[in-house]
Amino acid sequence: MNSLNGTLGIKPGAKVSVVDPPPGFLDKLDPLPQGVELLDAATTGLDVALLFVRNPAALLDRLPGVARSLTLRGRLWVCWLTESPPLDEGLVRHVALDIGMVDDKRASLGSGWLGLRLKWETRPRAERPGERRSSIAGS
């Protein structure tokens, strides 16, 4: 397994999708670990997904659908060019939280691309400032 596959968590037998990669990126994944399925248009069952975005509109539009294609333990890398303001780690994190995902790793993917790894949140998160808690008492 090459070091990029290790960084991305691509393990033998994994189902992987790479959405809108830059030219030459897929070559960086060679050789893939044994039994990895690289899927173009999976709607469910992905262990690892990489979503390359070049602007905030693409992030907002594509993230929810790609996230739904993951298994419960799957991981989604949102990748952006470091020179693409206003795309940054804070914006990716905010959009991810809105759909119930949290980040757990950051990595440089080469050629100016950064990635933030997201996973489904499995425990209750702290309240956001100004957010009201629902009450079972119904006060």
JOPE-V303167 format. One line per field, one symbol per residue. ss: DSSP state (2 for helix, 1 for strand, 0 for the rest). psi: psi as a letter, one per 20 degrees, with the letter a starting at -180 (. if undefined). burial: b if it has 24 or more other C-alpha atoms within 12 Angstrom, else e. A space follows every 50 residues. Layout:
ss = ???
psi = ???
burial = ???
This chain:
ss = 00222222000000111110000022220000000011000000011111 11000222222222222201111111111110000000222222222200 111111111100111111110000000000000000000
psi = prhggggikorpjqpqpoplqqpighhiipqqqpjpoopglqiqjphpqp opqirhghghghggghhhiqrhjrqppppqphklqjprgggggghghhjk qqqjqqqpjrkjpqqppqrppiqpqqqqpippqqpihk.
burial = eeebbeebbbbeebbbbbbbbeeeeeeebeebbeebbbeeebeebbbbbb bbbbbbeebbebbbebbbbbeeebbbbbbbbeeeeebbbeebbebbbeee bbbeebbebeeebbbbbbbbeeeeeeeeeeeeeeeeeee
